[in-house]
Amino acid sequence: MKRKEQLDQLREMEIDELREQADSLKESLFRLKFRKTLGVGETVNDIRREKRTLARVYTLITERETAAKQA
């Protein structure tokens, strides 16, 4: 999925869904790091992609929480 499409999809989610997505990404990131340690497959790029997606999700959560406090 391209970054723009992914970001649009994330922006459509509610804050609870974003938190669930963050938990899922954390678990996925843990599994990828574990696979990298075992030497199974090429996971360095996958790890980078998951970390960036997780950062995007956290950014959206923070934006929504800040907007809710100001409103």
Backbone as a printed PyTorch tensor [residue, N CA C, xyz], in Angstrom:
tensor([[[  0.8440,  -1.1640,   0.0000],
         [  0.0000,   0.0000,   0.0000],
         [  0.9010,   1.2420,   0.0000]],

        [[  0.5300,   2.1860,  -0.7910],
         [  1.3260,   3.4000,  -0.8670],
         [  1.0850,   4.2560,   0.3700]],

        [[  2.0680,   5.0920,   0.6520],
         [  2.0290,   5.8980,   1.8660],
         [  0.8030,   6.8040,   1.9160]],

        [[  0.4910,   7.4710,   0.8240],
         [ -0.6540,   8.3910,   0.7880],
         [ -1.9610,   7.6440,   1.0520]],

        [[ -2.1240,   6.5010,   0.4110],
         [ -3.3320,   5.7020,   0.6150],
         [ -3.4220,   5.2270,   2.0580]],

        [[ -2.2830,   4.8020,   2.5900],
         [ -2.2500,   4.3180,   3.9610],
         [ -2.6010,   5.4400,   4.9400]],

        [[ -2.0580,   6.6160,   4.7080],
         [ -2.3350,   7.7550,   5.5750],
         [ -3.8070,   8.1530,   5.5010]],

        [[ -4.3790,   8.1380,   4.3160],
         [ -5.8090,   8.4380,   4.1690],
         [ -6.6560,   7.4250,   4.9310]],

        [[ -6.2670,   6.1660,   4.8430],
         [ -6.9930,   5.1120,   5.5400],
         [ -6.8900,   5.3020,   7.0600]],

        [[ -5.7040,   5.6600,   7.5360],
         [ -5.5170,   5.8770,   8.9690],
         [ -6.3060,   7.0920,   9.4550]],

        [[ -6.3810,   8.1230,   8.6490],
         [ -7.1080,   9.3400,   9.0340],
         [ -8.6080,   9.0960,   9.1570]],

        [[ -9.1260,   8.1090,   8.4630],
         [-10.5510,   7.7910,   8.5330],
         [-10.9090,   7.0380,   9.8120]],

        [[ -9.9190,   6.4980,  10.5020],
         [-10.1670,   5.6930,  11.6960],
         [-10.4740,   6.5700,  12.9050]],

        [[-11.2570,   6.0140,  13.8180],
         [-11.5250,   6.6630,  15.1000],
         [-10.3070,   6.4610,  16.0000]],

        [[-10.2580,   7.2010,  17.0990],
         [ -9.0860,   7.1430,  17.9710],
         [ -8.9240,   5.7590,  18.6150]],

        [[-10.0320,   5.0940,  18.9390],
         [ -9.9420,   3.7480,  19.5080],
         [ -9.3740,   2.7640,  18.4860]],

        [[ -9.7890,   2.9120,  17.2450],
         [ -9.2590,   2.0550,  16.1810],
         [ -7.7710,   2.3180,  15.9710]],

        [[ -7.3660,   3.5740,  16.0960],
         [ -5.9470,   3.9030,  15.9560],
         [ -5.1280,   3.2650,  17.0730]],

        [[ -5.6770,   3.2630,  18.2740],
         [ -4.9680,   2.6250,  19.3970],
         [ -4.8410,   1.1200,  19.1620]],

        [[ -5.8930,   0.5010,  18.6580],
         [ -5.8300,  -0.9270,  18.3340],
         [ -4.7980,  -1.1840,  17.2410]],

        [[ -4.7660,  -0.3040,  16.2520],
         [ -3.7880,  -0.4140,  15.1670],
         [ -2.3740,  -0.2940,  15.7190]],

        [[ -2.1680,   0.6140,  16.6710],
         [ -0.8520,   0.7940,  17.2810],
         [ -0.4320,  -0.4720,  18.0210]],

        [[ -1.3570,  -1.0780,  18.7580],
         [ -1.0430,  -2.3220,  19.4590],
         [ -0.6730,  -3.4240,  18.4770]],

        [[ -1.4210,  -3.5090,  17.3970],
         [ -1.1460,  -4.5120,  16.3700],
         [  0.2270,  -4.2930,  15.7370]],

        [[  0.5560,  -3.0400,  15.4640],
         [  1.8550,  -2.7290,  14.8620],
         [  2.9990,  -3.0240,  15.8230]],

        [[  2.7900,  -2.7730,  17.1140],
         [  3.8290,  -3.0810,  18.1000],
         [  4.1010,  -4.5780,  18.1380]],

        [[  3.0300,  -5.3600,  18.1030],
         [  3.1840,  -6.8100,  18.1070],
         [  3.8830,  -7.2830,  16.8330]],

        [[  3.4900,  -6.7330,  15.7100],
         [  4.1090,  -7.0800,  14.4330],
         [  5.5870,  -6.7100,  14.4270]],

        [[  5.9120,  -5.5530,  14.9740],
         [  7.2960,  -5.1010,  15.0470],
         [  8.1210,  -6.0440,  15.9200]],

        [[  7.5490,  -6.4870,  17.0300],
         [  8.2290,  -7.4430,  17.8970],
         [  8.5320,  -8.7340,  17.1470]],

        [[  7.5400,  -9.2270,  16.4100],
         [  7.7350, -10.4710,  15.6550],
         [  8.8000, -10.3140,  14.5710]],

        [[  8.8080,  -9.1680,  13.8950],
         [  9.8130,  -8.9260,  12.8570],
         [ 11.2140,  -8.8610,  13.4500]],

        [[ 11.3390,  -8.2090,  14.5970],
         [ 12.6510,  -8.1330,  15.2490],
         [ 13.1120,  -9.5200,  15.6860]],

        [[ 12.1740, -10.3160,  16.1490],
         [ 12.5010, -11.6780,  16.5650],
         [ 12.9690, -12.5030,  15.3680]],

        [[ 12.2620, -12.3690,  14.2410],
         [ 12.6570, -13.0860,  13.0240],
         [ 14.0290, -12.6370,  12.5430]],

        [[ 14.3140, -11.3500,  12.6740],
         [ 15.6150, -10.8310,  12.2690],
         [ 16.7160, -11.4450,  13.1320]],

        [[ 16.4520, -11.5670,  14.4250],
         [ 17.4180, -12.1640,  15.3360],
         [ 17.6940, -13.6110,  14.9580]],

        [[ 16.6630, -14.3150,  14.5360],
         [ 16.8240, -15.7090,  14.1330],
         [ 17.4760, -15.8400,  12.7630]],

        [[ 17.4980, -14.7460,  12.0190],
         [ 18.0960, -14.7770,  10.6890],
         [ 17.1680, -15.3210,   9.6300]],

        [[ 15.8790, -15.2200,   9.8740],
         [ 14.8880, -15.7290,   8.9320],
         [ 14.4180, -14.5880,   8.0330]],

        [[ 14.7060, -14.6790,   6.7540],
         [ 14.1990, -13.7120,   5.7840],
         [ 14.8440, -12.3410,   5.8680]],

        [[ 14.4900, -11.5080,   4.9150],
         [ 14.9740, -10.1350,   4.8790],
         [ 13.9340,  -9.2450,   5.5460]],

        [[ 14.1850,  -8.8830,   6.7750],
         [ 13.1750,  -8.1390,   7.5150],
         [ 13.5840,  -6.7120,   7.8530]],

        [[ 14.7730,  -6.2860,   7.4790],
         [ 15.2250,  -4.9440,   7.8450],
         [ 14.2980,  -3.8800,   7.2590]],

        [[ 13.9510,  -4.0040,   6.0050],
         [ 13.0390,  -3.0350,   5.3860],
         [ 11.6380,  -3.1300,   5.9730]],

        [[ 11.2240,  -4.3430,   6.3160],
         [  9.9120,  -4.5150,   6.9360],
         [  9.8690,  -3.8330,   8.3000]],

        [[ 10.9540,  -3.9630,   9.0610],
         [ 11.0300,  -3.3200,  10.3720],
         [ 10.9410,  -1.8090,  10.2130]],

        [[ 11.6840,  -1.2670,   9.2780],
         [ 11.6630,   0.1790,   9.0390],
         [ 10.2580,   0.6480,   8.6660]],

        [[  9.5980,  -0.1000,   7.8010],
         [  8.2470,   0.2680,   7.3660],
         [  7.2620,   0.2310,   8.5440]],

        [[  7.3570,  -0.8000,   9.3810],
         [  6.4570,  -0.9140,  10.5280],
         [  6.6980,   0.2160,  11.5300]],

        [[  7.9690,   0.5560,  11.7530],
         [  8.2850,   1.6390,  12.6840],
         [  7.7260,   2.9690,  12.1960]],

        [[  7.8380,   3.2110,  10.9220],
         [  7.3240,   4.4640,  10.3600],
         [  5.8010,   4.5140,  10.4180]],

        [[  5.1650,   3.3920,  10.1420],
         [  3.7040,   3.3430,  10.2210],
         [  3.2500,   3.5610,  11.6610]],

        [[  3.9550,   2.9450,  12.6040],
         [  3.6290,   3.1220,  14.0160],
         [  3.7800,   4.5880,  14.4200]],

        [[  4.8210,   5.2350,  13.9360],
         [  5.0190,   6.6590,  14.2270],
         [  3.8800,   7.4930,  13.6490]],

        [[  3.4160,   7.1450,  12.4660],
         [  2.2900,   7.8710,  11.8630],
         [  1.0200,   7.7100,  12.7040]],

        [[  0.7990,   6.4960,  13.1830],
         [ -0.3800,   6.2340,  14.0100],
         [ -0.2990,   7.0410,  15.3030]],

        [[  0.8660,   7.0330,  15.9520],
         [  1.0350,   7.8100,  17.1770],
         [  0.8310,   9.3040,  16.9280]],

        [[  1.3010,   9.7820,  15.7910],
         [  1.1220,  11.1900,  15.4460],
         [ -0.3580,  11.5260,  15.3050]],

        [[ -1.1040,  10.6670,  14.6290],
         [ -2.5430,  10.9060,  14.4700],
         [ -3.2710,  10.8600,  15.8110]],

        [[ -2.8690,   9.9320,  16.6870],
         [ -3.4840,   9.8520,  18.0160],
         [ -3.2350,  11.1500,  18.7800]],

        [[ -1.9980,  11.6310,  18.7440],
         [ -1.6530,  12.8710,  19.4380],
         [ -2.4210,  14.0540,  18.8660]],

        [[ -2.5370,  14.1170,  17.5480],
         [ -3.2990,  15.2010,  16.9160],
         [ -4.7510,  15.1870,  17.3720]],

        [[ -5.3440,  14.0130,  17.4100],
         [ -6.7510,  13.9050,  17.8070],
         [ -6.9410,  14.2750,  19.2760]],

        [[ -6.0140,  13.8180,  20.1450],
         [ -6.1300,  14.1390,  21.5650],
         [ -5.9640,  15.6370,  21.7990]],

        [[ -5.0350,  16.2500,  21.0890],
         [ -4.8200,  17.6900,  21.2170],
         [ -6.0430,  18.4650,  20.7380]],

        [[ -6.6140,  18.0400,  19.6360],
         [ -7.8090,  18.7010,  19.1030],
         [ -8.9820,  18.5570,  20.0680]],

        [[ -9.0880,  17.4030,  20.7160],
         [-10.1860,  17.1790,  21.6540],
         [-10.0350,  18.0690,  22.8940]],

        [[ -8.8040,  18.2840,  23.3360],
         [ -8.5750,  19.1400,  24.4990],
         [ -8.8860,  20.5970,  24.1890]],

        [[ -8.6130,  21.0190,  22.9690],
         [ -8.8440,  22.4100,  22.5920],
         [-10.3190,  22.7040,  22.3430]],

        [[-11.0640,  21.6820,  21.9980],
         [-12.4870,  21.8810,  21.6740],
         [-13.3510,  21.9720,  22.9060]]])
